[in-house]
C-alpha cells in the first residue's frame, strides 16, 4: 500500500482511540457516588449542596436539623434512628428536583401553621417521580404534601399526625393537589385530619392503606379517573368520601366502626363501587346527587341505615349487594319509583322473609324496603314503639294488597336468597386483614 494512503488510516485510528478514552473518562467521572453523612450543624444541607445528581446520601444514626432543600436528583437513605427534625419550623424537607428518593428515615416536628402548609415532606411541581418510601413521620402538621408533581409515589410509610389541635385544624396524612399519575399505597396513617386528601387531580391510585382515628380516611374533591382499592378505614368519622369526581373505581375497601358514614358519594358520577364492605356505621352508604354509578357486590352490615339515598340521584345500577342486619335497610327520600336489580339479579336483604319454591336463588316475592311505615318512623322516631301494634300490622297488610298506597321508592323485583359468593370471599379476606 502506498505511504500516501497509510497515513490517513493511522490518523483515523488515533482519533478514534482518543475519543474512546475521553468518553471512558467522562463516564467514569460521572458515576454516581455514595456519601456517608453524620449529624452536625448544617451537615445534611451541606452534603446535599456538595453532591451531584444521582448520588446517594447515607445518613448514620442521630438527629439532623431541618429545614432542608433537596434541589437535585438524589437518594436520601437512612434508618429509623436517622432523625430529621424540623424543630417546629416550616417544612422539614422540601423537594425541588425530579427523581428524588427519600427512604428509611424518621421525619419529625414540622411547623404547625396550617395556612403555610407546613409539612414533613413538601414536594413542589418540580419534584416529578419523587419516591417516598419506608419512612416514619410523626408530629408534623402535614405528613407528605404533593403540590404539583407528576407520577410521585408515597409507599410503605408510617404517618402519625398531630393530636393536639381540633381535628379540623390538623393537617392531612397525605395531601395531593394537581398531581396527576401519583400513587399512594400501603401506608399506615393515624391521627391528624384526613388520611388522604386529594383536590383537583386525576389518574391517581390509592391502594392498600390502613387509616384510623381520623376525620375522613380518604377524601376526594374534583379528582377524576382515579382508583381507591384495598384500603382499610377503622374508627374514623367517615370512611371514604368521594365528592365532585367522575369515573372513580372504589373496589374491595373496608370501613369498620367508622362513626357517621362508611361510603359517602356526593356529586360522584360514572363510577364503579364494587366489592366493598361497611360494618357498624350510622349510615353504611350515603348517596347524594350521584348519578350513573354501578354499585354492586358490596356488603353493608350492622348500620343504623344501610343506604340513605336522596337528592335526585338517577341512573344508578344497584344490584348484587348484601344488606345485613341494618336497623333500616334503606332510607329513600323522594317520590319516584326506582328499581334495584339488573338482568334478573337483585340484592340480598337479611330481613326479607321470603320463599324460593323453585330453588333458583331468587325470592318468589318482590321486596320493597321503604314503605309507609318506614317513612312514618323516619319522620317520627317514637313511632318505633308501635311497630308491633295491630294498627301498624294492618297498614303493612293494606300496602301489600293495595300497591297504590305505597309512597314511591325502592323496589327489588328479584331479591337474592343469599349473599353472592364474592361477598363471602371478601368477608374472609377482610377478617385476615384485621387480624
Secondary structure, DSSP 8 states (H G I E B T S, - for coil): --HHHHHHHHHHHHHHHHHHHHHHHHHHHTS--EEEE---TTHHHHHHHHS-TT-EEEE-SEEEE--EEE-SS-EEE--TTEEEE-TTSS-SEEE-SSS-EEES-EEE-----GGGT-EEEEE-TT-TT-EEES-EEEEESEEEEEES-SS-EEES-EEEE--SS-GGGS--SEEEES-TT-EEES-EEESSS-SEEEEEEES-EEES-EEESSSEEEEEEEEES-EEES-EEES-SEEEEEES-BS-EEES-EEES-SSEEEEEES-BS-EEES-EEES-SEEEEEES--S-EEES-EEES-SEEEEEETT--S-EEES-EEES-SEEEEE-SSSEEE--BTTB--EETT-----TT-SSB-SS-B-S--HHHHHHHH-GGGGGGTTSHHHHHHHHHHHH-GGGS-SEEEBTT-BSS--HHHHHHHHHHHHHH-
